[in-house]
Amino acid sequence: MAKPRRLPNPRRAPTCDETDQINEAARASGDDVVLDVLLLCLHTETASRRGSALGLRAADLDVRNRQVHLTEKAGTQRWQPITLGFARHLLAFAGARGSSVAVG
């Protein structure tokens, strides 16, 4: 028996214009604009899944080595490089929100 024909995958990365529109909407609305922008930056820099962002802890940030530890789908774990500027923003955000965890 022949396998059924697969339909083309409709998934694609957003265009630069679409990404700009998403970022602008996040900056202009929402209950927690700073958090929204940081989440978008996290996904842009790491291509991480939503669950990784939701489970992120201050202890998962290694500023010295410019990495963030992500726990992905099915428990897959990986260290993902991030820019130094973004690492510093995450660290400052965690401190401003009351994190008392020492980060690397």
C-alpha positions as CSV (number, residue, x, y, z in Angstrom):
1,M,0.0,0.0,0.0
2,A,1.4,3.4,-1.0
3,K,1.7,6.1,1.7
4,P,-0.7,9.0,1.4
5,R,0.7,12.2,-0.2
6,R,1.9,14.7,2.4
7,L,0.6,18.2,2.2
8,P,3.1,21.0,2.2
9,N,4.0,22.3,5.6
10,P,2.5,25.8,6.1
11,R,4.9,26.7,8.9
12,R,7.4,29.4,8.2
13,A,9.5,32.0,10.1
14,P,7.9,35.5,10.3
15,T,9.3,38.1,7.9
16,C,11.3,41.1,9.2
17,D,8.2,43.3,8.7
18,E,6.0,40.8,10.7
19,T,8.6,40.6,13.5
20,D,8.7,44.4,13.6
21,Q,4.9,44.6,13.9
22,I,4.8,42.0,16.6
23,N,7.5,43.9,18.6
24,E,5.8,47.2,18.2
25,A,2.5,45.7,19.4
26,A,4.2,44.3,22.5
27,R,5.8,47.7,23.2
28,A,2.5,49.6,22.8
29,S,0.1,47.4,24.7
30,G,-0.2,44.8,27.4
31,D,-0.2,44.7,31.2
32,D,3.5,44.1,31.5
33,V,5.4,45.6,28.5
34,V,8.9,45.0,29.9
35,L,8.1,41.3,30.4
36,D,6.5,41.0,27.0
37,V,9.5,42.6,25.2
38,L,11.9,40.4,27.1
39,L,10.0,37.3,26.1
40,L,10.0,38.3,22.5
41,C,13.7,38.9,22.7
42,L,14.2,35.5,24.3
43,H,12.4,33.8,21.5
44,T,14.2,35.8,18.8
45,E,17.7,35.1,20.3
46,T,17.2,31.4,21.2
47,A,14.4,30.2,19.0
48,S,13.0,28.6,22.1
49,R,9.5,27.2,22.6
50,R,6.9,28.9,24.8
51,G,7.3,26.2,27.5
52,S,11.0,27.1,27.8
53,A,10.3,30.7,28.5
54,L,7.6,29.8,31.0
55,G,9.9,27.6,33.0
56,L,12.9,29.9,32.9
57,R,14.5,30.7,36.3
58,A,17.2,33.2,37.3
59,A,19.4,30.2,38.0
60,D,19.2,29.2,34.3
61,L,21.1,32.4,33.4
62,D,24.9,32.3,33.0
63,V,25.9,35.8,32.3
64,R,29.7,35.1,32.4
65,N,29.4,32.6,29.6
66,R,26.5,34.4,27.9
67,Q,24.2,31.4,28.0
68,V,20.7,30.5,29.1
69,H,19.7,27.0,30.1
70,L,16.5,26.0,28.4
71,T,14.2,23.0,29.2
72,E,12.4,22.2,26.0
73,K,9.7,19.8,24.9
74,A,9.8,16.3,26.4
75,G,12.3,17.5,29.0
76,T,15.1,18.1,26.5
77,Q,17.7,20.5,28.0
78,R,20.2,22.7,26.3
79,W,22.5,25.7,26.9
80,Q,21.8,28.3,24.3
81,P,24.1,31.3,23.7
82,I,22.7,34.8,24.1
83,T,24.1,38.2,23.6
84,L,25.8,39.9,26.6
85,G,23.4,42.8,26.4
86,F,20.4,40.5,26.6
87,A,21.9,38.5,29.5
88,R,22.4,41.7,31.4
89,H,18.8,42.7,30.7
90,L,17.5,39.4,32.0
91,L,19.7,39.7,35.1
92,A,18.4,43.2,35.8
93,F,14.8,42.2,35.2
94,A,15.2,39.2,37.6
95,G,16.7,41.5,40.3
96,A,14.0,44.2,39.8
97,R,11.3,41.5,40.2
98,G,12.8,40.3,43.5
99,S,14.9,37.3,42.5
100,S,17.3,36.4,45.3
101,V,18.9,33.5,43.4
102,A,22.6,33.9,42.6
103,V,23.1,33.7,38.8
104,G,26.3,32.6,37.1
